[in-house]
């Protein structure tokens, strides 16, 4: 599994990168056919004093591509929400193939 993590408009610290990598390792519990994972961590360009944090995850498996996006006040919360949604998509796809 090839993992690419990009932080847009800021520099991600090592704790955030480690957190994302630990969560992505759990993907192997749901499917073992993951080819590539792209994670984009972005700051929303709003005028407010507190910027929203955006996490986008794109996962490629043979003949399928999954994409999720989540926004919240922290990167960890955004990533968790996006990851949970991604797991749901993968499970749904697996159930559809089995039926």
C-alpha positions as CSV (number, residue, x, y, z in Angstrom):
1,X,0.0,0.0,0.0
2,X,1.5,3.3,-1.1
3,X,0.6,6.2,1.2
4,X,1.0,9.8,0.2
5,X,0.2,12.6,2.7
6,X,0.2,16.2,1.6
7,X,-0.4,19.2,3.8
8,X,-1.7,22.2,1.9
9,X,-1.0,25.8,3.1
10,X,0.8,24.6,6.2
11,X,3.5,22.2,7.5
12,X,2.1,19.2,9.3
13,X,3.9,18.2,12.5
14,X,5.2,14.6,12.9
15,X,2.5,13.8,15.5
16,X,-0.3,14.5,13.0
17,X,1.5,12.4,10.3
18,X,2.0,9.5,12.7
19,X,-1.7,9.7,13.7
20,X,-2.8,9.5,10.0
21,X,-0.4,6.6,9.3
22,X,-1.6,4.6,12.3
23,X,-5.3,5.1,11.3
24,X,-4.5,4.1,7.7
25,X,-2.9,0.9,8.8
26,X,-6.4,-0.2,9.9
27,X,-7.5,-0.2,6.2
28,X,-6.0,-3.7,5.9
29,X,-8.7,-5.0,8.2
30,X,-11.4,-4.1,5.6
31,X,-9.6,-4.8,2.3
32,X,-6.2,-6.2,1.4
33,X,-6.2,-4.9,-2.1
34,X,-5.4,-1.2,-1.5
35,X,-3.0,0.1,-4.1
36,X,-2.6,3.7,-3.2
37,X,-3.9,6.2,-0.5
38,X,-3.7,9.9,-1.0
39,X,-4.4,12.1,2.0
40,X,-4.8,15.9,1.7
41,X,-4.8,18.0,4.9
42,X,-5.9,21.6,4.1
43,X,-6.7,24.8,5.9
44,X,-10.0,26.3,4.7
45,X,-9.4,29.8,3.2
46,X,-12.2,31.6,5.1
47,X,-12.0,35.1,6.6
48,X,-12.9,33.9,10.1
49,X,-10.3,34.0,12.8
50,X,-10.6,30.2,13.4
51,X,-9.9,28.3,10.2
52,X,-11.6,25.1,9.5
53,X,-9.4,22.0,8.9
54,X,-10.2,19.8,5.9
55,X,-9.2,16.2,5.5
56,X,-9.6,14.5,2.1
57,X,-8.8,10.8,1.5
58,X,-8.7,9.1,-1.8
59,X,-8.2,5.3,-1.9
60,X,-7.5,3.2,-5.0
61,X,-8.2,-0.5,-5.2
62,X,-8.4,-2.5,-8.4
63,X,-11.4,-1.3,-10.5
64,X,-12.5,1.2,-7.8
65,X,-11.7,4.5,-6.3
66,X,-13.1,5.9,-3.1
67,X,-13.1,9.6,-2.1
68,X,-14.2,11.2,1.2
69,X,-13.9,14.7,2.6
70,X,-14.6,16.1,6.0
71,X,-14.3,19.5,7.7
72,X,-14.1,20.4,11.4
73,X,-12.1,22.5,13.8
74,X,-9.2,19.9,14.2
75,X,-7.4,17.8,11.7
76,X,-7.8,14.7,13.9
77,X,-11.6,15.1,14.1
78,X,-11.8,15.7,10.3
79,X,-9.6,12.7,9.5
80,X,-11.6,10.5,11.9
81,X,-14.9,11.5,10.3
82,X,-13.5,11.0,6.8
83,X,-11.9,7.6,7.7
84,X,-15.2,6.3,9.2
85,X,-17.1,7.3,6.0
86,X,-14.4,5.6,3.9
87,X,-14.7,2.4,5.8
88,X,-18.4,2.5,5.3
89,X,-18.0,2.9,1.5
90,X,-15.5,0.0,1.4
91,X,-17.8,-2.3,3.4
92,X,-20.7,-1.3,1.2
93,X,-18.7,-2.1,-1.9
94,X,-17.6,-5.4,-0.5
95,X,-21.2,-6.4,0.4
96,X,-22.4,-5.5,-3.1
97,X,-19.7,-7.7,-4.7
98,X,-20.6,-10.6,-2.4
99,X,-24.3,-10.4,-3.2
